[in-house]
Amino acid sequence: MFETAADNSSILSIDLGLLIGLLVLKRLLDPSSTRDRILFGATIASLLAVYALWRWHDTLPAFAFSAQNVWQYFFFAFESLAIVYTMMSIVILFRNIDRSGLADAAQSRMEREGDFPSVDVFICTYDEPLEILEKSVLTALALDYPDFTVWVLDDTRRGWLREYCTAAGARYVTRDNNRDAKAGNLNNGLAVTAKETNAPVILVLDADFAPRQDFLKRTVGLLSNPQVAVVQTPQFYYNPDPIQHNLLAAQSWVDDQRFFFDIFQPAKDAWGCAFCVGTSFVVRRDRLAEIGGFPSQAISEDINLTYTMLAKGYETWWLNEKLSIGLSAEGIPEYITQRARWCLGTIQVALLREGPLLGSGFTFTQRWHYLHGVLNWLCKPFMVLLLLAPPVYWFAGIPAFEADYLAFLRYGVPALLGQTIYMAWISRSRTLPFFMEATHAVTAFAICATLLSAVVKPFGRPFKITDKGGDRSAPRVHWKLASVFGLISLSSAASIMWAFVSPYAASEISSLDFFNLLWAGIAMLIAFIAFLVCFELPRRETLFDVDEAAKLALGGDVIPGHVTRLSTSSAQMSCARTLPARLSSTVQLYLDALGWIEAEVLSCSEAIIGLRLRPTPAQRRQLVVTLFGSASNNVAESASMRGVIFGTISRGFRGR
């Protein structure tokens, strides 16, 4: 007993000292410094290596064909994939590059010499409604660039869209089939425009992405380097994704792609391995002609485009600037479909004979980076196993690995602490423990199913688009997914209770039991967060935070103030004085950029008034360009643990 207490004290002291040391490193080191990235990354990699060696040598029994052994080795196999992926990530993150300085110089050169290559802007659309599509079309038409043509590539042959494009000033292109999905649509656009404008540069936008007005000036000049075929910019969103929205954490939790776009891609770019992500990029037409157009062998035409270019010796550069904003997946099914499609597309490209793993013309670094991308998906089943392991232990008596809590304190906790603190440091507060895991858990089961189906039939499956738009004003419950996570959370909770009330429970909890109790508590928390996400809250029109001087006309009285929230059809105004108790249902709102706008009073509280706008067509167009063409900050770009915990607790009490 005394020896155990001493061991506890000694190990906890070491862990505490390590925690303090890691926090000091986090405080002193600069994530923009290559030397500091290597120092901190190597420290974490060493902790992971020690943990992996312990797992291999001390926690695995001699292999035998039994349920327990097969389960333990199966778990270890996927855990090993996750460890390898993490170690590879740390090495990739040793490096970083910021191309904004090059973009500044290229833009200055173009403006000084008046050399602005003409651009064909391709807006790819399938079945998006006009309320979504107009944001892309109108902001593209308002680009601040001397010579460009906007082409709407419609893959559903809609007559009303042709008429809209003609009225707005965009060109309309369609085809009589949907062969090769998005890649086929893009290649049809290439063929049509080659006969008309034949611009040397092409900007590709998805139908729900709105470019900032200086998009082309910031990107096109970089293509003057003959080795650069593609300049890619990150994806940002003006609406919260389903996880942010359903946890009431739009201002405190980031979307799951922020780490990839803001941190990983600049690091991969420094290695020469950044890749195209499908929208908000410019590409040289002559380089596309060399490779035969946009590749169509896989459903991820974007990453396939980059690696086809790499095989020819051409590069994709990552310009890490917020030059466009788009519509994030609004519902859980759409969110999951999108991730599953990315997973399948990555696997398909990996299996191509001319792809980065099997084809010729690639360097070791390029192949290594693509393998890293494949591992990102292959280690997703580990999240499922993490959630299932505690119930398997408590109800089937089969541990995922043989370890007591003292051993895990000695080897596991340092690796977990190190990885958590390092990720917060390198990501500049874009990650949070538990919530990041819950985000991955939401898609983990679907990705497992995708991986299994890819083993049987990796090619020949239809392209599934991400449905966006439509009425989302009513709450929705995704019962199948909710039942999965609810069952996991309840079974973990039941495991904890079973440890104390089971007739077979020992009079004293063993160290192995204690370890699995802690594990069950963590699994219960992660599964419960994912469970809450399955109960979708209603969505309303996105309002942007603004600060615009305004006037409100009430009969013969004009009241000054500021518009604090604004959309294409709604506004919230803070008035300079208290409003009358009785207001006319119709008023006039004045904004400098739009003039007087007719509006309907929706709400009124002292000096705050909510309005439903009735803009003219010209005013609506200007509103769209002003709001969506400025790439406003409307959703959190860094995480706050306090905020996301408060939102989650509030959601838990609110229920459905």
N, C-alpha and C positions, 0 to 999 in steps of 0.2 A: 504493500500500500504506500509506504513512504517512498519507495523507488519510483512508483508510478507518478506520485505527486511531484517528485523532483524532475522526472522526465517531462511532465506537463509544463512545469515552470521553465525548464531549460528551452524547450522547443518554442513555447510561446514567446519567450524573450528574444529568441533568434528571429522569429517571424516579425515581431514588433520592430526590432532593429532594422530588418530588411525593409519593412514598410516605410519607416522613417527615411532610410537611405534612398528608396525609390522616389519618395515625395520630394526629397532634396534635389535629386537629379531632375525631376520634372520641373522644379522651380528654377534651377540654375541653367539647364541646357536649352538651346534654341532649336526648335524643329526646322528652321530654315537653314541651319548649318549642316553641311555634309558630315563634318567631323563629329558633331553632336549626335546626328542620326546614327552613325556607325557605332559610337560609344554606347548609346542607350540601347540600340537594337541588338548589339552583341551581348550586352548584359542580359537582356530578356531571352535571347536565343540560348545562352548558357543555362539559364534556369529551366527552359523547356527541354533542353538536351538531358539534364540531370533527371528530370521527371520521366522522360521517355525511357531512359536506361533503367530507372527504378521499376517502371511498369513492366519492362521486358524481363528483368532478372528476378524480381521479387514477388510479382503479383499474378503470374501465369503458371498454372500447374502443367505437369507433363501432359502432352496431348494424348487424348483418348476419345473414342467415339461414344461420348455420353452427352446428355442434354446440357449438363453444366459446362463441360469443356467446350462444346461447340458454341454455346452462347458467349462464353468468356473470350474465345478467340475471335468470334464474329465481331463482338464489341471492340476488341482491341484493334482489329483490322481497320475499322472505320475511324477509331480514335487516332490511329497512326496516320491515316490520310489527312485528318484535321491538323495534326501536329506538323506534318510535312508541308501542308499548305501554309500554315502560319509561319514556319521557318522561311519558306520561299518568299512570303510577303514581306518579312522583315528585311531580307536581303534586297528585294526590289525597292523598298522604302529607304535604303541607304542613300539613294540619289533622288534629285528633284531638279526641275527646271521651270523657269518662268519666262515665257516668250513675249510678255507684254512689251519689253524694251525693243525687241525686234519688230513688233507690230507698230510701235511708235515711229521707228525709223522708216519702216516701209510706207506707212501712211504719209509721213512728211515728204518722202521722195515722190509719191504719186501726186500729192497736192502741189509740190514745187514744180514738177515737170509737166503737170497736167496730163499724166499718162494713166488713164483709168480704163483698163481692159473691160470690154462689154461683158455683161453677165446675163445669163438666162436663169431666172428664179423658178424652180420647180416646186410646186405645192402638191404633194401626193394626197389624194383623198379617195376614200372608198364609199362610206355611207354616212359620213358625219353631217349633222344638221347645219343649217346656215348659221345659227347662233354661235356655233363653234368655228366653222370655216371662215366666216367673215373677219374674225380677228386676225387670222393668218393673211388673208387676201388684202385687207385694207392696210395693215401695217407693212406688208411687203411693198405695196404700191407707194407707200410714204417713205421708203428708204432714201436716205440722203446720199445719193450717188448719181453721177451724171448720165450713165448709159446702162440701162438694164430693162429687161422685159419680164413681166410676171406671167407664168404659164400655170394654169390649174389643170393638173393631170387627173381627170375623173375616171375612176375604174368602175363606175356603175351607170354611166350613160344617162345622166339626169338632165332633162330639157330645161328645167327651171334654173339649174346651175349655169348652163350655157347663157341663158338670158341675164342672170345676175352678173356674170363675168363681163359680158358686153357692156352692161350699164356702168359697172365699176371701173372698167378700163383694163381688165386683165384678159389674156388670151386663154382660150379653152381648148383642151385636147382630150379625146377619148379614144377608145378602141373597141372592137367588136367581140373581145374575149377577155378573160382574166388570167391568161396563161402566165405562169411564173410569178404570180402575185405582185408584190411591190416592185421587185426587180424588173419584171416584165413591163410594168407601168412606166418605170423610169426609162427603160430602154426604148419604149415607144416614144416617150417624150424626146429622147436623144435623136431619134430618127426624124421626127417631125421638125424639130427646131434646127437640125442640121441643114434642112432645105430652105429655111427662112432666115433666122437671125444668126445661127451658127456661132454664138458667143463662145469665146475661148474658156470662160469660167462658168461653172454651174453652181448655184446655191440650192441645196435640197432642204426643204422644210416639210415636216409632217403637217397635216391639216389643222392640228390643234396647237401649233407653235407660232408665236408672234415675234418677229425679229425686232431688235432695237434699231433705231434709225441709222446708227453709224455701223451697223453690222458689216457691210461690205467694205467700208473704209478700213475697218480694223483687221479684216481677214484676207482680202484679195491680194494685197501687196506681198504677203508672205509666199504666195505661189510663184513669185518671180524667181525664186530659187529653183533651178531645174530639177533638183532631187526631190522636191516637195510636190506630191500629187494631191494630198488632201490636207485641209486645215479644219480641224474639228473643235467645236466649242462645247462647254458643258450644258446639260439640260437642267433648267430650273423650272419651278412650277408656281403658278399663281393661286392654286387651291391646295389645301392639305390632302394628303393621300388618305385612304380609309383608316389606317392605323392612327395617324395623327388626329384625324377628325373624330373617330369613335372613342378615343381616349381623352378627348377634350384637351389635346396637347399641341394644337397647331402652332402656338407661340413658344413652346418649350421642348419639342422633340422634332428632330430632323427626319426627312424622308430617308429611306434606307439606301438611297443611291448617292447621298451627299459625300460619304466617305470615298466611294469609288470615283465620282466625278472630280471632287475638289482635291483629293489627296493621292489616290492611286494613279489616276491617269497622268498627272504631271510627273510622278515618279517613273511610270512606264515610258513616258516620253523621253526622259533623260537617258533611258536605255535604248531609245530608238524603237520602242515597241508600243507606243500609244495606238489606239485603234478607233476607227469610225464607229459611231453609235447611232447612225440611222437618220438623224435630223440635225438641222442647224450646223451644216458643214458646207464648205466650198471645195470643189474638185476641178482639176484641169480637164478640159474636153479631150485634148490630145492624148493624155495618159489613159483616159477611158477608152479611146479608140485603139490604143496599143493592146489593151487586154480584152478587147471585144465587147466593151460595155460593162454594165453592172453585172457582177456574177449572179447566177440564178440557180446554182446547184444546191444551195442550202437556203433555209428560210431566213437565216441571219445574213442577209445580203451585205450588211454593214461591215461586220468583222471580216467577212469573206473578201470584201473589197480591199480592205487594208492589207490582208495577207497575200492577196493576188498581186497587189502593187509591190509589196516587200520582195516577192519572188523575182520581180523585174528590177529591183534595186531602187524603188521609189519609197518615200517615207510619208507617214501621216504625222503631222504636227498638232499638238494640243495647245490651244490658246485658252488659258484658264481665266476667262472673263465672262461676266454675265451679259451675254449679247442677245438672249432670247428668253422668253418664258412660255411655258406650255401648260396644258391641262393634264394633271396627274390622273391616273386611274381613280374613278370615283367610288367604286364598290369593291368589296372583297372578291367576288368571282372574277371581275375584270383584272384586278390586281394579281391574282393567282395565275390566271390565264397568261398574262403578260410575262411573268417570271418563268412559267413552264415553257413558253415559246422560246425565250432566250436560252434556257437550258438545252432544249432540243437543237436549236440552231448552232450552239457551240459544239455539241457532240457531232452534229452533221459535218461541220467544217473540219473537225478533227479527223473524221473518217474518209474525207475526200482523198483520192489518189494524188491529186495535185495540192493537197492541203498542207498546213504547216508541220504536221507530224509525219506524214508519209511521202510528201512531195519533195522535189529537188529545188535548189535555189535559195534555201533558207539557212541562216546562220544558227549556231548552237543557241545563242541568246534568244533569237526569235522563236525557236522551237520550245525552249525552256519557258518562255513567257506564255506561250499558248498552253503548254501543259499546266501551268499555274492556273490559267483560266478554266481549264477542264476540271481541275481539282476543286475549284470553288464550288462546282455543282456536285461532284462525286462525294464530297464530305458532308453534304446536307443530310443524308440519312443518319449521321451521327447525332444530330439534334433530336431526331425521333427516338433513337436508342437512349439518349440521356433522359428523356421524359418517361420512357417505359421501364427503365432499369429498377427504380425503387419498388413499384408494385410486383415486378417479377421476383425481386428478392424476398419481399415480405409474404407474398401469397404462394409462391412456388418454391421458395427456399433456395433460389439460385442467385448468387451474387454476380454482378458484372465483373468484378475482380476482387481478389482476396486481399483486403487491406483493412487495417484498423485506423481509427481516427488519428492516433499518434503518428503513424507512418505517413498518413496523408498531410498532417500538419507539417511534417518535416520536408516532404518532397512535392506535394500537390499544391499546398497553399502558396508557397513562394512563386510557383509558376503562374498560378491564377492571379495573384496580386500584381506580379510583374506585367503580365499581359494586359490586365485591366488598366493599370496606370500608364503603361506605354501607349495603348490605344487612345486614351484620352489626350495624351501629350501630342502624339504624332498627328492626330485628327483635329487638333485644336478644338476640343470639346464637341465633337460630332458623334461621340459614342457614349452610351451609358450601360452599365451592367444590368442584366435582367431584361431591360426593355429592348436592347439589341437582340438578345436571344429570343425574346417573344416575337419580335418582328420576323426573324428567320423561321421560327416555329410555324407561323401562319401558313407559309408556303411549303414547308418541308415535306408534308405528306404528298402533295401534288407533284413536287419535284421527284420524290422517290418513285411515284407511279410513272412519270415521264422517263426516268432513267431505265426502269424495267421495260417499258414499251420500246425504248430505243434499242435495247438488246435484241428484241425480236424483230422490230421493223423501224430502223432509224430514218428511212426515207419513204417518200410517197404519201405522207400524211398531209391533210389540207392545212393551209395557212389560216390560223385563227387570229382575227384582229381583236384589238382591245376596244370593246364597245364604250363609247363616251357620249355624254349628252342625255337628253330625256328627262322625264319628271322624277326627281328624287326627293320630293317633299314629304313623303311618308316613311316612317321607320321600316326597316327590313330586318328579318332574322334569318340567318343562314344556319338552319337547324342541324344539318348533317355535320358541318364543321364544328358548330358549337357543341354538339353532343360528343364529338371526339375529344375536344379539349376539356369539356366539362367532366367527362369520364376520367380523363387522365388526372385532372386536378382533384376530383373526388377520391380516386383510388390512391393517390399520394397521401391525401388527408386520412383516408381509411388506414393506410399503412402505418401512419404515425399512431393512430388510436389502437390499431391491432397490436402494436409492440407492447402496449401496456395492459390491454384487456384480454388478449388471447389466452385461452386456457393452457396453451403450450409455452407461454412466455416464461422466460427464466426469471428467477427472483431478482437478479441483478442484470442490468443491460450490459452486454459485452461491448468491447471497443468496436467490433465489426458492426454490431447493431447500431451503435451510436453514430458511426460514420454514415450508415444508410438512412438513419433518421434525418440527419442534416441534409443529405441528398434529396430525400423525399420532400422536405420543406422547400428547397429551392425549385424542384420540379413542379411542385404544387403552385408556387408563385408564378413561374413562367407560364404554365398552362392556364392559370386563371386570367392573366393579362391577355393571352391569346383568345380565351373564351369571351372576355368582354368585347374584344374587337369584332366578334361575329354578330353582335347586335348593333346594326347600323343606325346611326342617328339621321334624322332628316337633314337634307342639304338645302340651303337657300342660295340665292345669287351671291357671287363673290363680290364683296365691297372692298375697295382699296383704301388704305389709310392715306389721307392727303391733308394738306393745310393750304387751302385756297381762299383768298379774300372773296367775299360774296355779298350780295344784297338780296333781301327778300321783300317783294312788293306785296303789301296787304292793303288792297283798296287804294287809297291815296297816300298811304304811309309806306316809307321805304326804310327797312331796318338793316343796318350793316352787321356783318359777322364773318364767320369762317366755315367753309364746308370741311368737315373732318373725315367723312367717309363718302366714297363715291363709286358708282358703277355706271353702266350704260343706261340704266333705267331707274336708279334709286340714288338718294343722297341723304346725308345727315348733316344738319347745320347747327352750329352753335352761334346764337345771336348775341348781339352786344347788350341787349336788355330783355327783360321778361316779356314774353309774348302775351297778347290779350287772351282772356279765358275762352272767348269764342272766336273761331277763325272760319273764314270761308273755306269750303272744300277745295277750291282752286286758287292757286297763287302763282306768282312769277318769281323765278330764281335767276339772278344775274351772276355769270362767271365771265371773267375777262376774255377767255379764249373762245367762248361760245355765244356771248350776248345773253339776251333774255330767253329763258326756257319756261314753257308752261309746265306746271307741276300740280300734283294732287297731294293733299295733306294726309299722311298715313298715321302719324302720331305727333303729339305735342306735350312737352313737359317743361314748364317754366320757360327757360331760354333755349331748349333743345327741340328741334323739329325734324321729323322724318318725312321725306318726300318721295313720291312716285313720279319720276320725270316723264314728260311727254315730248321728247326732242323731235325736231324736224329730221328728215333723212340726212341732211347735211350736218346737223348738230350731232346726230348719232355717230356718223362716220368720224367726226372729229373726236368724239368721246372715246371711240374704240382706239384710234391712233394714239391719243394722249395717254390713256390708261395702260394699254397693252404694248405700246411701242416704246415704253420707257423702262421696261424690265424692273418694275418696282419690287421692293422687298415686302411680300405679303404673307410669307410663311417663314417660320424659324429656320435659320441657317446654322445655328449652334444649339446645343442641348442644355437644358437646366434640370437637374435632378429634382429640385424642389418643385418646379412647375409641373413636371410630368407626373410626379407622385400625387400632387394636389389634384390634377386633372383626373388621374386614374381613380383616386379615392372618391372624388365627386361623381364620377361615372358609375362606380360600384354602388353608391348609395342611390343614384338616380335610377339604376336598373335599365330596363328597356325604355 
